[in-house]
Amino acid sequence: MNRSLLPVIGTVLLCAQSFCAQAADTSTATSAAQTRAQIEAKRDQLSGVASVAKPATQSTSTLLDAPVATDDAPAQVQQP
């Protein structure tokens, strides 16, 4: 009887181990991200980086929408 249950018990334990590892990965991934965000926020606060004003980033659309300065452009003569 013990010999017939040994493969069954081994298979159950092997599957349970992978299931537990998979369940632990999903729960720690979110908590690890939250912990990392909290640590970075605390580090920024302690080092003073949080109080420094961040410059506005210019994207390509911001640069394309800016008006073109043509004050120093040469005068154009209209052709008849």
DACORKA-V833065 format. One record per pair of residues at least 4 apart in sequence whose ideal C-beta (glycine too) atoms are under 6 Angstrom apart, sorted by sequence separation. I is the first residue (numbers start at 1). J is the second residue. If there is no record, write none. Layout:
i:I j:J
i:I j:J
//
This chain:
i:5 j:9
i:24 j:28
i:28 j:32
i:58 j:62
i:44 j:49
i:45 j:50
i:58 j:63
i:44 j:50
//
